[in-house]
Amino acid sequence: MLKTNFVTISMKSIFLLVAIVALMMVIISVADAQELELLSITQIDGRVDRLEVFGGYAYLAGVESGLKIYDVSHPDNPLLLGQLETPGNLENIFLQDWLIFAACGDSGLAIMDISDPYEPYIYGKLDTPGYAYDVFAGCGIAYVADGDSGIQLIEVINPEQPLWMSNHETPAPATGIKGPCGVVHLIAGEWGTFYYDAFFLDSLTFVGGYDSPGSAHEVFKYYDFLFIADSAAGVQILDFNDPANQILLTSYDTPGSAMDIWIETEYLYIADGDAGLHIAYIEDFTNPVFVADYDTPGFASAVRFWNDLIFVADRSSLMIFRLSQQTDIAGDVTRPDELTLSQNYPNPFNASTTINYTISEGSRVNIDIFDIRGRMIETLVSGYKSAGSHSIVWNAGNVSSGIYFYKIMAGNHNETRMCNLLK
């Protein structure tokens, strides 16, 4: 009996030891993946609330400090190139090709020419009846979140002379707005978010909404899911497959106040207010896994991802980070040994173009189209593909002319190319 008890206790000890070792391996694996390197912190003269990053430039918007353009091609030493005072409080910006559409508070919409980053200038402007908090542009229309005056629809085919088209009343003050072309996400703070069909360019049709528990500051659509930066309530993750019936999958609590979000290759980047930068892994959307954070000195109000770098607007500074490679959090993931994405043909193109790609192993594949701001406008491929060569045709008949990017993700590999749509 004693021998039996001794053996039993020994087996339990062995199982316990194995469990402890396994737990330690997980902790070490996650700890390795959490390394977050601060590359630079650049003090800004004035306040910075929003930012966009593209092509080696960071565009910073401040309510009282206007627009500032930095060269970030050397992220350890960003350089100020040009700046521009705006006619009102610069609340938010939208980047499209060589233009920036700016929501300028009491002064409405301003359109800036940034083709020369050293000397940006006001190209066109139009006053709005309310207070312009946010703007996005697509299909030749600028949609302005105009506070108590709802959404203003403004034709910008000739950006030098924007023309007012119509006003759409909203059930709550319009404080934020997002695209892409053909749809409108209205962000309305404590009233949550509202989704509209913009198929008819001069009007909007309400489809559905979600009354989030906090105060909605930003949205990000990722495949068939909608992520809401919901201030003190963290991030709300919704099943958006049916916009008329949005279903909450989970709420991801953050230590601060979620002000802005960005998603890149299954990583969720959160500008978390007083708590700084917060990063989670979202292979399983219903169970985000904490990866890393950084308590910034100011108030993190905006975050962007470009060229494997993380950019944070921290009220009084621009901060640039790099996150180490994460290969262990996801566990066993099918990873092709080789991924090839060919240049689309023809390019430039008018209405349709063909994209060819090759994977060496069977894997889940996604190919998405992004506009120049980095917002996804269409998914071309989403599902499992066998090893070998494949092709897909992008029919862009309902998309306006401009520069676009197509990105393939297969396993843990991704590649992006640029294409030019001319009509």
TAMO-V202548 format. One record per backbone hydrogen bond with DSSP energy under -1.0 kcal/mol. NH is the residue of the N-H (numbers start at 1). CO is the residue of the C=O. If there is no record, write none. Layout:
nh=NH co=CO
nh=NH co=CO
This chain:
nh=5 co=1
nh=6 co=2
nh=7 co=3
nh=8 co=4
nh=9 co=5
nh=10 co=6
nh=11 co=7
nh=12 co=8
nh=13 co=9
nh=14 co=10
nh=15 co=11
nh=16 co=12
nh=17 co=13
nh=18 co=14
nh=19 co=15
nh=20 co=16
nh=21 co=17
nh=22 co=18
nh=23 co=19
nh=24 co=20
nh=25 co=21
nh=26 co=22
nh=27 co=23
nh=28 co=24
nh=29 co=25
nh=30 co=26
nh=31 co=27
nh=32 co=28
nh=33 co=29
nh=37 co=322
nh=39 co=320
nh=40 co=320
nh=42 co=318
nh=44 co=316
nh=46 co=44
nh=48 co=315
nh=49 co=61
nh=50 co=61
nh=52 co=59
nh=54 co=57
nh=57 co=54
nh=58 co=70
nh=59 co=52
nh=60 co=68
nh=61 co=50
nh=62 co=66
nh=66 co=62
nh=67 co=84
nh=68 co=60
nh=69 co=82
nh=70 co=58
nh=71 co=79
nh=72 co=56
nh=77 co=74
nh=79 co=71
nh=81 co=69
nh=82 co=69
nh=84 co=67
nh=90 co=63
nh=91 co=89
nh=91 co=103
nh=92 co=103
nh=94 co=101
nh=96 co=99
nh=99 co=96
nh=100 co=112
nh=101 co=94
nh=102 co=110
nh=103 co=92
nh=104 co=108
nh=105 co=132
nh=107 co=104
nh=108 co=105
nh=109 co=126
nh=110 co=102
nh=111 co=124
nh=112 co=100
nh=113 co=121
nh=114 co=98
nh=119 co=116
nh=121 co=113
nh=123 co=111
nh=124 co=111
nh=126 co=109
nh=132 co=105
nh=133 co=145
nh=134 co=145
nh=136 co=143
nh=138 co=141
nh=141 co=138
nh=142 co=154
nh=143 co=136
nh=144 co=152
nh=145 co=134
nh=146 co=150
nh=147 co=174
nh=149 co=146
nh=150 co=147
nh=151 co=168
nh=152 co=144
nh=153 co=166
nh=154 co=142
nh=155 co=163
nh=156 co=140
nh=161 co=158
nh=163 co=155
nh=165 co=153
nh=166 co=153
nh=168 co=151
nh=174 co=147
nh=175 co=187
nh=176 co=187
nh=178 co=185
nh=183 co=180
nh=184 co=196
nh=185 co=178
nh=186 co=194
nh=187 co=176
nh=188 co=192
nh=189 co=216
nh=191 co=188
nh=192 co=189
nh=193 co=210
nh=194 co=186
nh=195 co=208
nh=196 co=184
nh=197 co=205
nh=198 co=182
nh=203 co=200
nh=205 co=197
nh=207 co=195
nh=208 co=195
nh=210 co=193
nh=212 co=210
nh=216 co=189
nh=217 co=229
nh=218 co=229
nh=220 co=227
nh=222 co=225
nh=225 co=222
nh=226 co=238
nh=227 co=220
nh=228 co=236
nh=229 co=218
nh=230 co=234
nh=231 co=258
nh=233 co=230
nh=234 co=231
nh=235 co=252
nh=236 co=228
nh=237 co=250
nh=238 co=226
nh=239 co=247
nh=240 co=224
nh=245 co=242
nh=247 co=239
nh=249 co=237
nh=250 co=237
nh=252 co=235
nh=257 co=272
nh=258 co=231
nh=259 co=271
nh=260 co=271
nh=262 co=269
nh=264 co=267
nh=268 co=280
nh=269 co=262
nh=270 co=278
nh=271 co=260
nh=272 co=276
nh=273 co=300
nh=275 co=272
nh=276 co=273
nh=277 co=294
nh=278 co=270
nh=279 co=292
nh=280 co=268
nh=281 co=289
nh=282 co=266
nh=287 co=284
nh=289 co=281
nh=291 co=279
nh=292 co=279
nh=294 co=277
nh=296 co=294
nh=300 co=273
nh=301 co=313
nh=302 co=313
nh=304 co=311
nh=306 co=309
nh=309 co=306
nh=310 co=321
nh=311 co=304
nh=312 co=319
nh=313 co=302
nh=314 co=317
nh=316 co=314
nh=318 co=42
nh=319 co=312
nh=320 co=40
nh=321 co=310
nh=322 co=37
nh=324 co=35
nh=340 co=358
nh=342 co=356
nh=345 co=354
nh=349 co=420
nh=353 co=394
nh=354 co=345
nh=355 co=392
nh=357 co=390
nh=358 co=340
nh=359 co=388
nh=360 co=338
nh=363 co=385
nh=365 co=383
nh=366 co=409
nh=367 co=381
nh=368 co=407
nh=369 co=378
nh=370 co=405
nh=371 co=375
nh=374 co=371
nh=377 co=369
nh=378 co=369
nh=380 co=367
nh=381 co=367
nh=383 co=365
nh=385 co=363
nh=388 co=359
nh=390 co=357
nh=392 co=355
nh=394 co=353
nh=396 co=351
nh=399 co=396
nh=402 co=421
nh=404 co=419
nh=405 co=370
nh=406 co=417
nh=407 co=368
nh=408 co=415
nh=409 co=366
nh=410 co=413
nh=411 co=364
nh=413 co=410
nh=415 co=408
nh=417 co=406
nh=419 co=404
nh=421 co=402
nh=422 co=349
